[in-house]
Amino acid sequence: DPRIAVVDQGGILRPLKEGRTEVVVSLRQEQMRVPVMVTGLTSPRPVSFQSEVIPILTKSRCNSGGCHGKAEGQNGFRLSIFGFDAAADHSALLKESRGRRISPAFPERSLLLRKGTSEMPHGGGRKFVKGSARYQRLVRWIAEGSRFDSQDAESSRIVSIEVEPKLQILFGGESQQLRVTAIDSSGRRHCVTLETEFESNAGSIAEVDERGLVQASHIPGEAAILVRHLGHVAVCRITLPRPGVKITRPPETNFIDKLVWDKLQRLGIEPSDLASDAEFMRRAFLDTTGTLPNADEVRAFLKDTAADKRSKLIDNLLARSEYADYWTMHWLDLLRADQLKVTPQGTVAMQRWLRKQFADNVPY
């Protein structure tokens, strides 16, 4: 019944009137009916600034580092990066610049909306379309009094998000729509796909648009689609195997080989040939000690004809003081041992403790 709700080509369902209807999904000879009940349109709950307005500002990139989210703001207007400080953002919108950004009497004339829709000159360009769902939600928030949040906001606070699917195999040119579900503190689940940010770490393998539609290229490999909503993060992993490739698995000498061969088999990528002695030595030194071997060490290793010389080289590198020094530095970076935050004495203590663990070969 299109009087109750409409669905677009992307599968987004929009309510128009309270009542019951069905969405009919058809593919070839198969068909499924999804019951739909629309409620709350005549007396909707107040718009939540934290759960509904902040995602609009984030999705529109208003609070990104390249716009108003940087430390000094932009043109006198500053927001917290990705909306991490909702109270400060609410104050910036309502109180700063003598409250000129919000017009309670005429919500559509608010500077926030006129700049966001490019009715007025805006350096960031158009952020949302007039009449769109985002625009209407902002208008309703302003008309309701631009409150920070209603009394029941705590029960609707988002505590986690889920993305479906989490893992997906696609072939060249195929696509996959993602769905993001938010879970609030009362256990209620609702779809937030349109309010969520999506980002691919390998756009040449798989791209994702703002509605969460993943489009695979024809390059085999793996891509991680980062999903972010109100400070919560989830990941969908997309695999593009090379079709029609039979993999000859090399022999396994350790458990890492098995993991690598499994991954390459899944991707349809032939394993590389065995590294030469010179290549192996260079890689082993850089990965273990962060340095290159000297000329005498190289000559001795290349002349050695023992079958287990690579294993002996690994044992020798792990026993060196350079190994402990290099990996201590690496873990100090991972743990962010900033002397301004944990004091100089604390940083030195962390450095000494970490180095002793590596020198004593303590398990992770």
Beta strands, then each sheet from edge to edge (+ up, - down):
strand 1: 5-7
strand 2: 13-15
strand 3: 19-27
strand 4: 30-38
strand 5: 158-164
strand 6: 167-169
strand 7: 175-177
strand 8: 179-184
strand 9: 189-191
strand 10: 197-200
strand 11: 206-208
strand 12: 213-216
strand 13: 221-229
strand 14: 232-240
sheet 1: 1+ 2-
sheet 2: 3+ 4-
sheet 3: 5+ 8- 9+
sheet 4: 6+ 14+ 13- 10+
sheet 5: 7+ 12- 11+
end
